[in-house]
């Protein structure tokens, strides 16, 4: 995925996060969302390693490596941010105090099951980390990912084949092809990003899509 497309996805997520929300940004593409909020919108970002407030990526050459996000990327804090213990951070996650978490994913099912920690590979990360706490603890889970894997197969599936992080937890999926909403009625297409038709999008996957555009 190009840097331009990554920024486009991150900007769409930032636009959809409401005023006053408490939001955790996961490792990888989700961290870029922090750079795309309207300066006039008050949003409280949360990170597993113990920061609450607003920040942006640190400029090259001005990094302070004591000041990082959960992905170990250097950040620049904006006025009003605070620090606290790692245990307190997880207390916020597990206590239902986060409105939204934004996570990457290997797979998402049509019912909102999330698989984002293990692919079965022998060199994969050996533990789920904080993703399980976020998936269960946040009121809403937004996923950002490429729609197709390296083999050209959809990562939005009827049923996940990788080990699950959480059951029925995903609310919305932002991809390089389209944005999807997981509802009781099924998977709704909120917008199509690629220059393709709804029918062409449908042909990319077995999941039955609902047109809402």
Secondary structure as GFF3:
##gff-version 3
##sequence-region A 1 213
A	DSSP	alpha_helix	3	16	.	.	.	ID=ss1
A	DSSP	beta_strand	22	25	.	.	.	ID=ss2
A	DSSP	three_ten_helix	28	35	.	.	.	ID=ss3
A	DSSP	beta_strand	44	47	.	.	.	ID=ss4
A	DSSP	beta_strand	51	53	.	.	.	ID=ss5
A	DSSP	beta_strand	55	57	.	.	.	ID=ss6
A	DSSP	beta_strand	75	77	.	.	.	ID=ss7
A	DSSP	beta_strand	82	83	.	.	.	ID=ss8
A	DSSP	alpha_helix	86	94	.	.	.	ID=ss9
A	DSSP	beta_strand	100	104	.	.	.	ID=ss10
A	DSSP	beta_strand	107	109	.	.	.	ID=ss11
A	DSSP	beta_strand	114	115	.	.	.	ID=ss12
A	DSSP	alpha_helix	131	137	.	.	.	ID=ss13
A	DSSP	beta_strand	140	144	.	.	.	ID=ss14
A	DSSP	beta_strand	156	157	.	.	.	ID=ss15
A	DSSP	beta_strand	170	174	.	.	.	ID=ss16
A	DSSP	beta_strand	178	182	.	.	.	ID=ss17
A	DSSP	beta_strand	187	192	.	.	.	ID=ss18
A	DSSP	alpha_helix	198	202	.	.	.	ID=ss19
A	DSSP	beta_strand	209	211	.	.	.	ID=ss20
###
